[in-house]
Amino acid sequence: MRLRSVGILVLVVAAAATLGAQVSFDRLLNANREPHNWLSYSGTTFNQRYSELTQITPANVKNLQLQWVWQARSLEKFEATPLVVDGVMYTVEAPNNIVALDAATGRPFWTFNYTPAPEGRPCCGRVNRGVAILGNTLYMGTIDAHLIAVDARSGQLIWNVVVADAKARYSITHNPLIVKDKVIIGTGGGDGPIRGYISAFDAKSGKEAWRFYTIPAAGEPGNDTWAGDSWKTGGAGVWNAGAYDPETNLVYFGTGNPAPDWDGRSRLGDNLYSDSVVALDADTGKLKWYYQFTPHDELDYDSTQVPTLADVQWQGRARKVMLWANRNGVMYVLDRTTGEFLKGKPFVKTNWLDGFNAEGRPNRVKFPTPEGTLIHPHVHGGINWAPTAFSPRTGWYYVASWENSGTVAVEGQFPRAAGPNNRQTAMGQTNLVPFYNNDTEPYGVVRAYDPATLDKKWEFRMTDITWGGVLATASDLVFSGGREGYFLALDAKTGALLWRASVGGQVNAGAMSYAVNGRQHVAIAAGNTLFSYALP
Amino acid sequence: MRPTTSILMRAALGLLLALLAPARFIAQHETAADVLDGERAYRQTCANCHGPDGDVITGIDLGRGQFRRQMSDDDLVRIIRTGIAGTPMPPSNMTVEQAQKIVAYLRARAASVRAGAGRGAVRGDAARGQAIFEGKGGCLGCHRVNGAGSGIGPELSRIGAVRGALEIEQSLVDPNVDVQATNRFYRVVMRDGSAVTGRLLTHDTFTIQMLDLSERLRSFNKSDLREHGFAASPMPSFRDRLTSQEIADLIGYLVSLRGRS
């Protein structure tokens, strides 16, 4: 381990001395070769949220010290994961200001201020989950559904294009995905009567190169899964990070709920491609395959989690898979080349299905009724949108989720929290709030799973629920947090708590790691603040 | 205020609705959940003027289905949405569905009161109730009213503005059935065996914050404790401690507590 740490540090020093700010697509594809940087939302296009840095270890993590704090001038939820490029950190001050910071000190270089149009009103918070970088340009989607290119050196606007009409309730809250010379972004707003789509834009000009609608038009395959004209306003927004695999040249995005969310009576049918993962040709946007997690959803089980790509041993042979802990309470393993359903298994208390057919279609057994039906998990899901992690070292998949949550689903009405404390349903605020739940009510938990079996390997249980994500490192650490306002370091092999810091605000984001001046940092947003920790 | 005692609990309202709701209320299939939604909306929107039991405006007793003239459900929905010109009843921006839920709640409540009255309800006297509250009942040992009493239990100076007679009755006769999350009690045991009980203020994976029985703010690290966990409410049941008349009097006093003007 010591030799490995030294090696990484030598690499860091060499990289810092030789690399310019230009971030080529090749660098993005091989981001794990420069672990001092964090070049995309979950580190690489595989979204493993895994850092190769090993300076911070299970043995010394207890010595972590706060290095700096940066306070956002915003009262919105802080959901962004920063990028770090050769000592410069880029993050988003919600809703849509981009900030460049010295990654060593937290001192600001510049701020790009953007004021969204008043009609930019996402359903669930004026939030943003981060920027993307290609060359010397940063890219950000905005809550009024624009895509913006900004010079990473000066913070000056390069171009600003309209992705969708905010007046029609479209919005963008997630980081763009860079593939070759294109910037790929999806449109959120699927709680309203939109028709979601994913678009690719030329990185230089901002001109749209292709568009894929997440709901097929009349005459296209799948349109017959929508009753009447319901497809025109069927939702299926896209509001979280996509993934890319250069071997298949496919981009993968999860899609959101069909609209209206909890009343399926007007949109009878499976409602393709809502609540699905779609695999699109990166050059053309053509659909290669899809898998629908929740056909004809009536519980707002968006499938907008972050796709995590991994190469694992599957039944005795290497297989390229996609791991997916879904809001509907089920964890999936899919073949990412073909879309083949390999395995699905509940990872939290789940009762809406009792199994799958041979093709992986769930057999649904619980439905909203006029009297109300108790359905697990809760309308906010076993997991909502928070990023997961995969460690190639342990081979395990790390997920922060809600356990024991339930919903009373009444036909045609917004589902209600089951249990006496319906405050549990609040979307992540920024500040700490009193929490009174007892041991039988929902709680947050970080767990490790073996993708080969989807069996739980360990768990770390929290008292309050969590909206936080997970980071894994090559020194077998897992970092996470939750609504209680703690930033946690766990042993990736056992789940043992190794360190914690009280950060005074809710953790509503995923952690990331980087190195600068030869020191590994871990950074986490909590409340309205960004914290960066390192060893003394 | 003429509270009555009945053993009907709030949870029964939905069932009663299904049995007793007027046939004309057919815009949707109202449910127990609708009734609870309607109750919440009533408290937030209507109770400020009409009171938690709906009997503050002269000549109107919403909780008993008494209006100045015969009202259909549609009439009530319209009034909730458009108000009554020339009166303090304002219009609202509620949808028809939202207004229907309030009506569903009021109808269910009236049905439950009627059912209770049919079982021999007892009327209470607020003055006698205050005497019980401050004397035989021992309520000031845990509750505070207008600055007098203990703060360990819920503060009751405005309880009549936020809770109706049925809910108060439930708290008196069966206090552990529906304890608000904010009123839960907790007990910790130190490593030396000493124990502390109090009202839970917040807790997380590592710590507990509570108000102990001496009204001191206490904070504990769970790692320092031998054991810890939720405790039953120290609120006793008055079902067998007080007579039906005394409980009615106590309710009469509590519903009269609406804060200082």
Interface residues (C-beta under 8 A of the other chain):
Chain A: P370 E371 G372 V408 V410 E411 G412 Q413 R416 P420 N421 R423 L432 V433 P434 F435 Y436 N437 N438 D439 R461 M462 T463 D464 E484 G485 Y486 R500
Chain B: Q28 H29 T31 A32 A33 D34 D178 V179 Q180 A181 T182 R184 L200 L201 T202 H203 D204 T205 F206 G229 F230
